């Protein structure tokens, strides 16, 4: 039996559902609004793809800043990267600076801000005046709470990335942990500082990386965002490789024997590592597994190593790294406070 090849016949004969009149009226009103030149500016119509005459386009461009073209106006201010607020008697402005920080300025036009802050500050000061010196913390005798009963010794690894000025405070900390509390302290940092660390009686572990290259990159890019010259020269890619190197070195320092200058420990290299170990009672051939980690923030690997090993972590810096009265936020600029 022959079958009809006309595919449009069933569609043509199918009854279409009726459209409510209200929807037709709304669609017509929307279409009229789109066609109405008075309902939108010429810039908005061009941004939506509508045809605009050359005269209208030139007139619209005369009111647009040079170089902005068809870019719509910013959502929160007259200029991109800047937020301004003129309400409630405050002239507040925040803008993104060249170094990536946010510059904040509050120009008070009346005493309202002072009236809000002064009572809160007075209350905070009165509470601080009434506070008594807290008693010394209780330390159980088993953890060294009594004189002559120090806590049990632990394997402490200290991750530090930076210059000699970053290393030196952690050397002093390591000496206290070793001499006073009998902990075994391993300071994991760049190979350049090996002699400086070992001369102070601490164990050294090489994590790789070149502190001179790090300092040169920081000087060349003082802000949070690298400059275009660094991008063109490939400095960002080189920096990524250096970071990957000392991330691996920090992880190795948590469990490897030796000082990190030999091959990385693996099933293939374990025999070479054992054969190359020196004789005698030296830390270079004593097994080491970290019980806790102390690190400065730029070492980056600290939190990941601590999570993997399930051990405590203490991140500390040798300069203000949390909000204070002088430096409320490391990413903010406060011109009124910078004198």
C-alpha positions in Angstrom: 0.0 0.0 0.0 1.5 3.4 -1.1 2.1 5.8 1.7 1.8 9.5 1.3 5.0 11.4 1.0 3.5 14.8 1.8 4.9 15.6 5.3 3.2 18.9 5.5 -0.3 17.7 5.2 -0.8 16.4 8.7 0.8 19.6 10.1 -1.5 21.9 8.0 -4.6 20.1 9.0 -3.7 20.1 12.7 -5.6 22.7 14.7 -3.5 25.2 16.6 -4.5 26.2 20.2 -6.0 29.6 20.6 -3.8 32.4 22.0 -5.4 34.5 24.8 -6.1 38.1 23.7 -4.3 39.5 26.7 -1.0 37.9 25.5 -1.4 39.4 22.0 -2.0 42.8 23.5 1.1 42.5 25.8 3.3 41.4 22.9 2.1 44.2 20.7 2.8 46.8 23.5 6.3 45.4 23.9 6.9 45.5 20.2 5.8 49.2 20.0 8.0 50.0 22.9 11.0 48.5 21.1 10.2 50.5 18.0 9.6 53.7 19.8 12.8 55.8 19.6 11.7 57.9 22.5 11.6 54.9 24.9 15.4 54.4 24.8 18.5 56.3 24.2 20.4 55.9 20.9 23.3 54.2 22.8 20.9 51.7 24.3 19.3 51.0 21.0 22.7 50.5 19.3 23.8 48.2 22.2 20.7 46.1 21.6 21.4 45.8 17.8 18.9 48.3 16.4 19.7 50.4 13.4 20.7 54.0 14.2 21.3 56.7 11.6 24.7 58.2 11.2 23.6 61.5 12.6 22.0 59.9 15.7 25.1 57.8 16.2 27.5 60.8 16.1 25.2 62.7 18.5 25.2 59.7 20.9 29.0 59.3 20.7 29.5 63.0 21.6 28.1 62.2 25.0 30.3 59.1 25.5 33.8 59.3 26.9 36.6 58.7 24.5 37.4 55.0 24.0 34.2 53.7 25.7 32.2 53.1 22.5 29.1 51.0 23.1 30.1 49.9 26.6 27.1 50.4 28.9 27.4 52.6 32.0 28.8 51.0 35.1 26.2 49.6 37.5 27.5 51.3 40.7 29.1 54.6 39.7 30.0 56.9 36.9 33.4 55.2 36.2 34.5 51.6 36.0 36.4 50.5 39.1 35.0 53.3 41.3 32.0 53.3 43.7 30.6 56.5 45.1 28.0 57.1 47.7 26.6 60.6 48.5 23.8 59.5 50.9 23.2 60.2 54.6 25.8 63.0 54.7 28.7 60.8 53.7 30.8 61.3 50.6 32.2 57.8 50.4 34.4 56.7 47.5 36.1 53.4 46.8 38.3 52.7 43.8 40.7 50.0 42.6 44.3 51.1 42.7 47.1 50.3 40.3 48.6 47.7 42.7 45.3 45.8 43.1 44.3 47.2 46.4 41.1 49.1 47.1 41.4 52.8 48.1 38.7 53.9 50.5 38.0 57.5 51.4 35.2 58.8 53.6 34.6 62.5 53.6 32.3 63.4 56.4 30.1 66.4 55.8 28.5 66.4 59.2 29.0 64.9 62.7 26.8 61.9 62.1 29.6 59.5 61.7 31.3 60.8 64.9 28.0 60.5 66.8 27.8 56.8 65.7 31.3 55.8 66.4 32.2 57.8 69.6 29.8 55.9 71.9 30.9 52.5 70.5 34.6 53.4 71.0 34.0 54.7 74.5 32.1 51.5 75.4 35.0 49.4 74.0 37.5 51.3 76.0 35.6 51.0 79.2 35.3 47.3 78.8 39.0 47.0 78.2 39.7 49.1 81.3 37.5 46.8 83.5 39.2 43.6 82.2 41.6 41.9 84.6 44.7 40.2 83.7 43.8 36.6 82.8 45.4 33.8 84.9 48.2 31.8 83.4 47.0 29.0 81.2 46.7 25.6 82.8 49.1 23.0 81.3 48.8 19.4 82.5 51.9 18.0 84.3 52.1 15.3 81.6 52.6 18.1 79.0 55.3 20.0 81.0 53.0 21.9 83.4 55.5 21.5 86.3 59.0 22.6 86.4 61.5 20.0 85.4 58.8 18.0 83.5 59.0 19.2 79.9 56.4 18.1 77.3 57.2 15.0 75.2 59.6 15.8 72.3 58.1 16.0 68.9 59.3 16.3 65.3 58.6 19.9 64.2 59.1 21.0 60.6 59.1 24.7 59.9 58.3 25.8 56.3 59.7 29.2 55.3 59.8 30.8 51.9 61.5 34.2 51.5 64.7 36.1 52.1 67.1 35.9 55.1 64.9 38.4 56.9 62.1 35.9 56.8 64.3 32.9 57.8 66.0 34.5 60.8 63.0 34.8 63.2 62.1 31.2 62.6 65.7 30.2 63.4 65.3 31.9 66.8 62.0 30.1 67.3 63.5 26.7 66.4 66.4 27.2 68.8 63.9 27.7 71.7 61.9 24.7 70.7 65.1 22.6 70.6 66.9 23.9 73.6 64.0 24.5 76.0 61.5 21.9 75.0 63.8 19.2 73.5 61.9 19.0 70.2 63.6 17.9 67.1 63.3 20.9 64.7 63.8 20.8 61.0 63.8 24.1 59.1 62.7 23.5 55.5 63.7 26.4 53.2 65.9 27.4 50.3 69.4 25.8 49.8 71.0 29.2 50.0 70.4 29.3 53.8 71.8 25.8 54.6 74.9 27.0 56.4 73.1 29.7 58.3 70.6 27.1 59.7 73.1 24.4 60.5 75.5 26.8 62.1 72.7 27.6 64.6 72.3 23.9 65.4 69.1 23.2 63.5 68.3 20.6 60.9 68.1 21.8 57.4 65.9 20.5 54.5 66.1 21.9 51.0 62.8 22.7 49.4 64.3 24.3 46.3 63.5 27.7 44.8 65.7 30.7 44.4 65.1 33.5 46.9 66.9 36.0 44.6 64.5 35.3 41.8 61.6 35.6 44.2 62.8 39.0 45.4 63.4 40.2 41.8 59.8 39.2 40.9 58.4 41.0 43.9 60.4 44.1 43.2 59.3 44.1 39.5 55.6 43.5 40.5 55.0 45.3 43.8 51.3 45.0 43.6 48.9 42.0 43.8 48.6 41.8 40.0 51.7 41.2 37.7 52.4 43.9 35.1 52.2 43.5 31.4 56.0 43.5 31.1 56.1 40.4 33.3 53.4 38.7 31.3 55.2 39.4 28.0 58.5 38.2 29.4 57.1 34.9 30.7 57.9 35.7 34.3 54.6 34.4 35.5 55.2 31.0 34.0 58.7 30.9 35.6 57.2 31.8 38.9 54.6 29.1 38.7 57.4 26.5 38.1 59.4 27.8 41.1 56.2 27.6 43.3 55.6 24.0 42.1 59.2 23.1 43.0 59.0 24.3 46.6 55.5 23.0 47.1 56.9 19.6 46.4 59.9 20.3 48.6 57.7 21.2 51.5 55.8 18.0 51.2 59.0 16.0 51.1 60.3 17.7 54.2 57.4 16.3 56.2 58.5 12.6 56.0 61.8 12.2 54.1 65.1 11.3 55.7 68.1 13.5 54.8 68.4 17.1 53.9 66.4 17.2 50.7 69.5 17.6 48.4 69.3 14.0 47.1 66.8 12.3 44.9 63.2 12.3 45.9 62.2 9.3 47.9 60.2 6.7 46.0 60.1 2.9 45.5 62.6 3.3 42.7 65.1 5.4 44.6 64.9 4.0 48.1 68.0 1.8 47.6 70.1 4.7 46.4 69.0 6.8 49.4 69.9 4.1 51.9 73.3 3.4 50.2 74.2 7.1 50.3 73.4 7.7 53.9 76.4 8.7 56.1 77.7 6.6 59.0 77.3 7.7 62.6 74.5 9.1 64.7 73.5 12.0 62.4 70.1 13.5 61.7 70.8 12.9 58.0 69.9 9.2 58.4 67.5 9.3 61.3 63.9 8.8 60.2 61.7 11.9 60.3 57.9 12.1 60.3 56.5 15.5 61.2 54.2 15.7 64.3 53.3 19.3 63.6 54.0 22.1 61.1 55.0 25.7 61.6 55.0 27.8 58.4 54.9 31.3 57.0 52.1 32.1 54.6 54.1 32.3 51.3 55.2 28.7 51.6 51.6 27.8 50.5 52.0 24.0 51.0 51.4 24.1 54.8 47.7 23.6 54.9 47.7 20.8 52.4 50.5 18.9 54.1 48.8 19.2 57.5 45.5 18.0 56.1 47.1 15.0 54.3 49.1 14.0 57.4 46.3 14.9 59.9 48.7 17.0 62.1 48.4 20.4 63.7 49.5 23.5 61.8 50.5 27.0 63.0 50.8 29.7 60.3 52.6 32.8 61.5 54.2 35.8 59.9 57.0 38.1 61.1 55.0 41.2 60.1 51.3 42.3 60.6 49.2 39.9 58.7 45.8 40.5 60.4 43.7 43.7 60.8 45.0 46.2 63.4 44.2 49.8 64.1 47.1 51.0 62.0 46.5 48.5 59.2 42.7 47.6 59.1 43.1 45.3 56.0 46.1 44.3 53.9 44.2 44.9 50.7 42.8 48.3 51.6 44.2 51.8 51.3 43.1 54.4 53.8 44.5 57.8 53.0 43.4 59.3 56.3 45.6 56.7 58.1 48.6 57.0 55.9 50.6 60.0 57.2 
